[in-house]
Amino acid sequence: MTRDEIQRQLIDIIRKEKDIPDEKLSLETPLADAGIDSLDALTILFAIEEQFHISIPDDKARAMRTLGDMVDVVQQLVPAVE
Amino acid sequence: MTPSRVAITGLGIISPFGRGREAACDALRNARSGVRRIENIDTSELNCRIGGEVPAEAHRGSFKGFDRFSRFALIAAEEAAEQANVRGSVDPSRFGVIIGTGLGGCETLDAGFRRVYKDGQSRVPPTTIPWSMYNAAASAVSAHFGAKGPAYTPVSACASSAHAIGQAFQSIRSGQADVILAGGADAPLTFGIILAWESMRVLAIDNEHPEAACRPFSADRKGLVLAEGAAVLVLESWEHAGKRGQAILGEIVGFGITSDAGHLTDPSADGAARAIRMALGDLRPTDIGYINAHGTATRANDATETAAIKSVFEEHAYRVPVSSTKSMHGHAMGASGAIEIVSSLVALNDGFVPPTINLRTSDPACDLDYVPNAPRDAGVPLFLSNSFGFGGMNGVVAVRTIHGL
């Protein structure tokens, strides 16, 4: 799966949880600055795990600060498609 | 210091009658039931397919991101707060929230556990704890209005919101707060909870005639009808309401709270009677012009409650109108005390006593004036609202209407 494809899917997941304008969803913007609180973040992580069939370890989850961080983690964890 | 009088300056309700005071008043005046076929969940595997469900159009789209019971609490609180004009007119540290519930976030727990036990998934959503906890509704209301004073959730089954309103009354009397949003919320119409009530064999299951299922005090009563909703009162110290020139709709004048110290589910006339006496305080039975009964329509409650009223009111028991509005809105568990106090006050302030519907032939053990089937015009100055919960926990609130002020 390409980074662009992962990013697109992550934005869809986040948007389902929270109505956030485009300019706030850049790869570098801290999620907290986009209005995503700790409980929103947990819900978003849960949805990501379901959608990509992955399990994000707690330490990786805690280290995610931005959408870019999320894309990195998902990319590492999504099994390479043969 | 003389204890402050406690004014009612706002009323909010969302119930099987729909959203708002006017919907409730209209149903009560027209003796119209809000009990219906349950539509919000799949009932095909349940025996009981009816309930006092809040119509979808009454709450659709309001307050995303909470359990159903908290959304109901927010809707009711908003209506009450708007009527009382509390926004910006209360010191946040003197502004409290006491919202009772019997069962908390049932929808959230039911959906979470269904994933695991039925759908074979291994995890539940991370919102499961914060949405289902019993104090979630009080917390949501507190945050929504910036109320930073006393805030908590009494949990005492069907007496929860009577206790919430009583505790708020005590808090304001004692000077702990100037204004409190007090009431209750419950949303127990989930698959698991309905199934659990079916097992107790106390549900009136008349799937073909939902509006006729709940028959308090009737010889042929079959049991209670589960319901959902929320109601919230703005309670305010008399001085505070006066200072800001806010219209006063009523007054809480007494609160009785007792325990049967007896059986988990069998009610006791003694426990109920002691709560009624405590709520009356210095008032005489003849001062009371109406009693909103707990009136669940179970075999046990209605006869026991009638005996309790007779033991306190003696001869006057036969002259005071007693009705069960549960005949129309069903039994909203921990929210029922608040729903009944708001319903009673809305009706009485509008000049009528709400009826007990579906009452053709009274049980011989139930021989009071239950205002059968049709409302009655009257200017009642003072009423009592009874709530008697499983676990033997009782709450009775004495309320002065606009006609008694």
Interface residues (C-beta under 8 A of the other chain):
Chain A: L39 L42 T43 L45 F46
Chain B: R123 P125 P126 T127 P130
